[in-house]
Amino acid sequence: MTWQAGLGLLMLLSMIGVIFIGFPISFTLLFIALLFGSIGLGSDLTFNLAYLQIWGTMKDDILPAVPLFIFMGFMTEQAGLMARLFLALRNLFAPVRGALFVTVILTAAIFAMATGIVGAAVTVLGIMAGPVMVRAGYDAKLSAGAIAAGGTLGILIPPSVMLVVMGPTMGVPVNFLYAAALGPGILLAAMYALYCLGRSFLNPELGPPVPPAERVRDPMKIIGEVLVGVVPLSTLIAFTLGTILAGLATATEAASCGAAGATLLALLYRKLTLQSLRNAAVGTLLTSSMVLFLAVASNVFGAVFTRLGASDLIANALLTLPLPDMGKLLVVMVLLFILGWPFEWPAIILVFLPICLPVVEKLDLGLPRADLLIWFGALVAVNLQTAFLSPPVAMSAYYLKNVMPQWGLSTIYRGMFEFMFIQVLCLLLLLLWPEVALWLPRSLR
């Protein structure tokens, strides 16, 4: 090991330590990269690397899709589309045991296709569904788990902002990543719904039907609510996602149409006010600036880290482990899962994923390189979604606790733990049968 590679390892440990103290991650990455790069490579080479990485990031034609998709998500939230969707599905499934569980999961899955913002999805679901479930006598633990798990689907189901950022990082077309994540996302939503329905049928007290007094009995009114609450949003999602998957539009072009469509729906639903537009714009500015600045800082950090030789050192250490190639892949997945506790997904995708990528590319898992990277991208997406549900951090628990204070954190954690088993089962299915993720990308080629 050269002294520069050792300096690179110290650089990585320093970054993790400083972030744990509480410093902002973007500024930490940039400062540490410039400091350690100046020591190990010289100030001239370090600043040239920084310049090239910043310029290269600014020229990326995929990243403009990030603020557009984020705006689309915030605008659909401001327009109250999620509330309309929830109400329509609630009335549709009212006579079924576990109706509210199914409504929450389906609402989360459909809304996930309009916004990839987990915090917003969990919060809005908690506000809408939480009090209704309490009044209906639903089990608090299972209700909290369904809301928290359903809300995390936004990070996985396209058009996920995380997948937009992951594509350029891995060198994989975003439409193939979208296609790969769609299968696991739908599978997870189905497994969530079937689990809740099964528990409710075995024990009706956990999830009784909606009380008769709160049901809508007029079939035409139910159909009307479905047409108004479900069809317009589903059409917008199908148009946005379908054009990307079919290769008719780039992610940026489809995102711009999706943002315009969400604004038009808000206007048609009479929810487009200066205040709602301002809220969506401010939310978009805050979220996208965090993601994009982190993209710049992490690219500079990664360039310096790689030039010091530390990336090759870590990759070689993982490749020399006395394990079969599938075992080495499991080690990588466990490391990414653990990193998901203290770090948000942008840091993992932009900083740690490029370190693991050379290891995965050299594994012999019986797949062509293109399929291997697409499959690995889907695995990482499901893995990072799981981190939102796993203690000790489990950000979904805190989002839900803020809007449902009557549910203690212990209750929410226990409910989320049940859905963790479903997450792990889905991840194992994806590991054992890559076709879960690869069938759609292969059919699009």
MIKERO-966405 format. One line per field, with one value per residue (C-alpha): residue number from 0; x, z, y. Coordinates in Angstrom, 1 decimal. Each point is the difference from the previous one (the first is absolute). Layout:
<pts>
seq: [NUM_...]
east: [X_...]
up: [Z_...]
north: [Y_...]
</pts>
This chain:
<pts>
seq: [0_1_2_3_4_5_6_7_8_9_10_11_12_13_14_15_16_17_18_19_20_21_22_23_24_25_26_27_28_29_30_31_32_33_34_35_36_37_38_39_40_41_42_43_44_45_46_47_48_49_50_51_52_53_54_55_56_57_58_59_60_61_62_63_64_65_66_67_68_69_70_71_72_73_74_75_76_77_78_79_80_81_82_83_84_85_86_87_88_89_90_91_92_93_94_95_96_97_98_99_100_101_102_103_104_105_106_107_108_109_110_111_112_113_114_115_116_117_118_119_120_121_122_123_124_125_126_127_128_129_130_131_132_133_134_135_136_137_138_139_140_141_142_143_144_145_146_147_148_149_150_151_152_153_154_155_156_157_158_159_160_161_162_163_164_165_166_167_168_169_170_171_172_173_174_175_176_177_178_179_180_181_182_183_184_185_186_187_188_189_190_191_192_193_194_195_196_197_198_199_200_201_202_203_204_205_206_207_208_209_210_211_212_213_214_215_216_217_218_219_220_221_222_223_224_225_226_227_228_229_230_231_232_233_234_235_236_237_238_239_240_241_242_243_244_245_246_247_248_249_250_251_252_253_254_255_256_257_258_259_260_261_262_263_264_265_266_267_268_269_270_271_272_273_274_275_276_277_278_279_280_281_282_283_284_285_286_287_288_289_290_291_292_293_294_295_296_297_298_299_300_301_302_303_304_305_306_307_308_309_310_311_312_313_314_315_316_317_318_319_320_321_322_323_324_325_326_327_328_329_330_331_332_333_334_335_336_337_338_339_340_341_342_343_344_345_346_347_348_349_350_351_352_353_354_355_356_357_358_359_360_361_362_363_364_365_366_367_368_369_370_371_372_373_374_375_376_377_378_379_380_381_382_383_384_385_386_387_388_389_390_391_392_393_394_395_396_397_398_399_400_401_402_403_404_405_406_407_408_409_410_411_412_413_414_415_416_417_418_419_420_421_422_423_424_425_426_427_428_429_430_431_432_433_434_435_436_437_438_439_440_441_442_443_444]
east: [0.0_1.4_0.0_-2.5_-2.4_0.3_-0.7_-3.1_-1.3_0.6_-1.9_-3.0_0.1_0.3_-3.0_-2.2_1.2_-0.6_-3.5_-0.9_0.9_-2.6_1.7_-1.9_0.9_0.5_2.4_1.8_0.6_1.3_2.3_1.5_0.5_1.9_2.0_1.1_0.5_2.3_2.1_0.1_-0.2_1.0_-2.2_0.2_-1.1_-2.7_-1.5_0.2_-1.9_-2.6_-0.4_-0.5_-2.4_-2.1_-0.1_-0.9_-2.8_-1.5_0.1_-1.9_-3.3_-1.7_0.3_-2.5_-2.7_0.6_-1.6_-2.7_-1.1_0.2_-2.2_-2.4_-0.2_-0.5_-2.6_-2.1_0.2_-1.0_-2.9_-1.4_0.1_1.2_-3.1_-2.3_1.7_-0.3_-3.6_-1.0_1.8_-1.3_-3.6_0.7_1.4_-2.2_-1.8_3.2_1.9_3.2_-1.5_2.1_3.2_-0.6_-0.9_3.2_2.2_-1.6_-0.1_3.7_0.9_-1.9_1.2_3.6_-0.2_-0.7_2.6_3.2_0.0_-0.4_-0.4_-2.9_-1.7_0.2_-1.1_-3.0_-1.1_0.3_-2.1_-2.7_-0.1_1.2_-3.0_-2.4_1.6_-0.2_-3.7_-0.6_1.6_3.0_3.0_2.5_3.1_-1.1_-1.4_3.3_1.9_-2.2_0.3_3.7_0.7_-2.3_1.5_3.5_-1.1_0.6_3.8_-0.4_-2.9_0.8_0.3_2.1_2.4_2.6_0.0_0.6_3.1_1.1_-0.1_3.0_1.9_-0.1_0.1_-3.4_-2.9_-2.6_-2.8_1.5_0.3_-3.6_-1.0_2.1_-1.5_-3.6_-0.3_1.4_-2.0_-3.3_1.0_0.6_-3.3_-1.8_1.7_-0.8_-3.7_-0.3_1.7_-2.4_-3.0_1.1_0.4_-3.4_-1.8_1.6_-0.8_-2.7_0.7_3.3_-1.7_-3.8_-1.9_-0.8_-3.0_-3.3_-0.8_3.2_-0.6_-1.2_-2.8_-0.8_2.0_-0.1_1.5_2.8_0.7_0.0_2.5_2.3_-0.2_0.8_2.5_1.9_-0.2_1.5_3.1_0.4_-0.1_2.7_2.2_-0.6_0.9_3.1_1.3_-1.1_1.9_3.2_-0.3_-0.9_3.0_-2.2_1.3_3.0_-0.5_0.4_-2.6_-2.5_0.6_-0.7_-3.3_-0.8_0.6_-2.2_-2.7_0.0_-0.4_-2.9_-1.7_0.3_-1.6_-2.9_-0.6_0.0_3.0_2.5_0.5_3.0_0.5_0.0_2.3_2.3_0.0_0.8_2.8_1.6_-0.2_1.6_2.7_1.0_-0.1_1.6_2.8_0.9_0.2_1.8_2.5_0.7_0.5_2.6_1.8_-0.1_1.5_2.9_0.4_-0.1_2.5_2.5_-0.7_0.6_3.1_1.5_-0.4_-2.3_-2.9_2.1_1.3_-3.5_-1.2_3.0_-0.6_-3.6_0.9_2.6_-2.5_-0.1_-3.6_-1.9_-1.0_-3.6_1.4_2.1_-3.2_-1.8_2.9_-0.4_-3.8_0.5_2.4_-2.4_-2.8_2.0_1.0_-3.7_-0.4_2.1_0.0_-2.8_-0.2_1.8_3.2_-0.1_-0.7_2.5_2.8_-0.1_-1.6_3.0_2.3_-2.0_-0.7_3.5_-0.5_-3.4_1.3_2.6_-2.3_-1.0_-3.7_-1.0_-1.3_1.3_1.5_-2.9_-2.6_2.2_0.1_-3.7_-0.7_2.4_-1.7_-3.4_1.6_1.5_-3.4_-1.8_2.8_-0.1_-3.8_0.4_2.3_-2.9_-1.8_2.9_0.9_1.9_-0.6_-3.0_-1.0_-3.5_-0.7_0.8_-2.0_-3.0_0.5_-0.1_-3.6_-1.3_1.3_-2.4_2.0_3.1_3.3_0.1_-3.4_1.2_3.3_-1.8_-2.4_2.9_1.9_-2.8_0.4_3.8_-0.5_-1.9_2.9_2.6_-2.1_-0.3_3.7_0.7_-2.4_1.8_3.4_-1.1_-2.0_1.5_-2.8_-2.3_1.9_1.4_-3.0_-1.3_3.3_0.8_-3.4_0.7_3.2]
up: [0.0_-1.0_2.3_-2.3_0.2_3.8_-0.1_-2.1_2.6_2.7_-2.2_-0.1_3.8_0.6_-2.2_1.9_3.4_-0.8_-1.3_3.1_2.1_-1.9_-2.8_-3.3_-2.3_-3.2_1.5_1.9_-3.2_-1.9_2.8_0.8_-3.7_-0.5_3.2_-0.4_-3.8_0.6_2.4_-2.1_-3.6_0.2_-0.1_-3.8_-0.9_2.7_-1.2_-3.7_1.0_1.8_-2.9_-2.5_2.3_0.6_-3.7_-0.9_2.5_-1.4_-3.5_1.0_-2.0_2.5_3.2_-1.1_0.4_3.7_0.9_-2.6_1.5_3.5_-1.1_-1.5_3.4_2.0_-2.4_0.1_3.8_0.1_-2.4_2.4_-2.5_2.6_2.2_-3.0_-0.8_3.6_0.2_-3.2_0.8_3.6_-1.3_-2.6_2.5_3.0_0.4_0.1_3.1_0.2_-2.5_1.5_-0.2_-3.7_-0.6_1.7_-2.0_-3.4_0.7_0.9_-3.1_-2.4_1.6_0.0_-3.8_0.4_2.7_1.2_3.3_2.8_2.7_-1.8_-0.8_3.6_1.5_-2.3_0.4_3.8_0.0_-2.2_1.0_3.6_1.7_-2.3_1.1_3.7_-0.3_-1.8_2.8_-2.1_1.7_0.7_-0.6_-3.3_-1.1_0.7_-1.8_-3.1_-0.2_0.6_-2.4_-2.7_0.2_-0.7_-3.4_-1.4_0.1_-2.1_-2.4_-3.1_-0.7_3.1_0.4_1.5_-3.2_-2.0_2.1_0.0_-3.9_-0.8_3.1_-1.3_-3.7_-0.5_-2.0_2.3_-2.0_0.6_3.7_0.1_-1.7_2.4_3.1_-1.2_0.5_3.6_0.9_-1.2_1.7_3.3_-0.1_-0.8_2.9_2.4_-1.0_0.1_3.4_1.4_-1.5_1.3_3.5_-0.2_-1.2_2.7_2.7_-1.0_3.0_-1.5_-3.0_-0.2_-3.0_-0.1_2.3_-1.9_1.1_-1.8_-3.3_-3.2_-1.3_-3.3_-2.7_-2.4_2.6_0.7_-3.7_-0.3_2.8_-1.5_-3.4_1.6_2.6_-1.7_-3.8_-0.5_2.2_-1.4_-3.6_0.9_1.5_-2.9_-2.5_2.0_0.7_-3.2_-2.2_1.9_0.0_-3.7_-0.8_-1.5_2.3_2.3_3.7_-0.1_-2.8_1.7_3.4_-1.6_-1.4_3.4_1.8_-2.4_0.2_3.8_-0.1_-2.5_2.2_3.0_-2.1_-1.1_3.6_1.0_2.3_-1.9_2.1_0.4_3.5_-1.3_-2.9_2.4_2.3_-2.8_-1.4_3.4_0.8_-3.4_0.5_3.4_-1.0_-3.4_1.1_2.7_-2.5_-2.7_2.2_1.6_-3.6_-0.7_3.4_-0.2_-3.6_1.2_3.1_-2.2_-2.5_2.7_1.9_-3.2_-1.0_3.4_-0.7_3.0_-2.2_-1.7_3.5_1.3_-3.2_0.1_3.7_-0.7_-3.0_2.0_2.6_0.3_-1.2_-3.1_-2.3_1.3_3.5_-1.0_-1.4_3.3_1.9_-2.2_0.6_3.7_0.0_-2.0_2.4_3.0_-1.6_-0.6_3.8_0.4_-3.6_-2.4_-3.3_-2.0_2.0_-0.5_-3.7_-0.7_2.4_1.0_-3.1_-2.3_2.5_-0.2_-3.7_-1.1_2.3_-1.5_-3.5_0.5_1.6_-2.1_0.7_-3.4_-1.4_-2.8_1.3_-1.1_1.7_3.1_0.5_-0.5_2.4_2.5_-0.3_0.9_2.9_1.4_-0.4_2.0_2.5_0.6_0.3_2.7_1.9_0.4_2.1_2.1_3.4_1.5_-2.5_-2.1_-1.1_-1.0_3.8_0.8_-3.0_1.2_3.7_-0.8_-1.4_2.2_3.5_1.6_-1.5_2.1_-1.8_1.5_-1.6_-3.4_0.2_0.8_-3.0_-2.3_1.2_-1.4_-3.4_0.2_-0.4_-3.3_-1.1_0.7_-1.8_-3.0_0.0_0.2_-2.9_-2.0_0.8_-0.9_-3.1_-1.8_-2.6_2.5_-0.9_-3.5_-1.9_-0.8_-1.0_-2.3_-1.7_-0.6_-1.9]
north: [0.0_3.4_2.9_1.8_-2.9_0.0_3.8_-0.8_-2.4_2.6_2.4_-2.3_-0.6_3.7_0.7_-2.6_1.3_3.6_-0.7_-2.0_3.1_1.9_2.0_0.5_-2.8_2.0_2.5_-2.7_-2.0_3.0_1.3_-3.5_-0.7_3.3_-0.4_-3.6_0.4_3.0_-2.2_-3.1_1.3_3.7_3.0_0.5_-3.5_0.0_3.2_-1.1_-3.2_2.1_2.3_-2.9_-1.8_3.0_0.9_-3.6_-0.1_3.3_-1.5_-3.1_-0.1_-2.3_2.0_2.7_-2.6_0.0_3.4_-0.6_-3.4_1.6_2.9_-2.5_-1.8_3.1_1.4_-3.2_0.2_3.7_-0.8_-2.5_-2.8_-2.5_0.8_-0.5_-3.3_-1.2_0.9_-1.7_-3.2_0.0_0.1_-2.6_-2.6_1.0_-3.3_-2.1_-1.0_1.9_2.6_2.9_-2.1_-0.7_3.6_1.3_-2.4_0.7_3.8_-0.1_-2.1_2.2_3.2_-1.4_0.3_3.7_0.8_-1.6_2.0_-2.5_2.6_1.7_-3.4_-1.3_3.3_0.5_-3.7_0.4_3.2_-1.6_-3.6_0.0_1.7_-2.0_-3.3_1.0_0.8_-3.3_-2.0_-1.2_-1.5_2.9_-2.1_-1.5_3.4_1.8_-2.7_0.2_3.8_0.1_-2.9_1.3_3.5_-1.4_-1.3_3.4_-0.6_-3.1_0.2_2.2_2.8_0.0_2.9_-2.4_-2.1_3.2_0.7_-3.6_-0.4_2.4_-1.3_-3.6_0.9_-1.7_1.6_1.3_-1.6_-3.5_0.7_1.1_-3.2_-2.1_1.7_-0.2_-3.8_-0.1_3.1_-1.5_-3.4_1.8_1.9_-3.3_-1.8_2.9_-0.1_-3.8_-0.1_2.6_-1.8_-3.3_1.3_1.7_-3.1_-2.2_2.6_2.5_2.1_1.2_1.5_0.0_1.3_3.7_0.7_-0.1_3.6_1.2_-1.9_1.5_-2.3_1.6_-2.0_3.0_2.3_-2.5_-0.3_3.8_0.3_-2.6_1.8_3.4_-1.2_-2.8_0.3_3.5_-0.7_-3.5_1.5_2.5_-2.7_-2.4_2.8_1.1_-3.5_-1.6_2.4_-0.6_-3.8_-0.1_2.2_2.7_2.7_0.5_0.2_3.8_0.4_-2.3_1.7_3.5_-1.4_-1.6_3.3_1.9_-2.7_0.1_3.8_-0.4_-2.5_2.3_2.7_-2.3_-1.0_3.7_-0.5_2.1_3.1_2.3_-1.6_-3.6_1.0_1.7_-3.0_-2.4_2.3_0.5_-3.7_-0.8_2.6_-1.4_-3.7_0.3_2.4_-2.6_-2.8_1.9_1.7_-3.4_-1.4_2.6_-0.5_-3.8_0.0_2.1_-2.3_-3.1_1.3_0.8_-3.2_-2.1_1.9_-0.7_-3.7_-0.7_-1.1_-2.8_-1.0_-0.6_-1.7_-2.4_-0.7_-1.0_-2.1_-2.0_-1.0_-3.8_-0.1_-1.0_2.8_0.0_0.2_3.1_1.6_-0.7_1.7_3.1_0.0_-0.3_2.9_2.2_-1.0_1.1_3.2_0.7_0.6_3.1_1.3_1.1_-1.6_2.8_-0.6_-3.7_0.2_2.7_-0.9_-3.6_-1.6_0.9_-1.7_-3.2_0.0_-1.2_-3.0_-1.0_0.4_-2.6_-2.6_-3.0_-0.4_-1.4_3.2_2.3_3.2_2.2_-2.3_-0.3_3.8_0.4_-2.9_1.5_3.4_-1.6_-1.9_3.3_1.8_-2.7_-0.1_3.8_-0.1_-2.6_2.3_2.5_-2.7_-1.3_1.2_1.8_2.9_-1.0_3.4_-1.1_-0.5_3.6_1.4_-2.0_0.8_3.8_-0.3_-2.8_0.8_-2.4_-2.9_-0.5_-0.6_-3.5_-0.8_1.4_-1.9_-3.3_0.6_0.8_-3.1_-2.3_1.6_-0.4_-3.7_0.7_2.2_-2.6_-2.7_2.3_0.7_-3.8_-0.7_2.7_-1.5_-3.6_0.9_3.1_-0.3_1.8_3.1_-0.9_-1.2_3.5_1.6_-3.0_0.4_3.7_-0.6]
</pts>
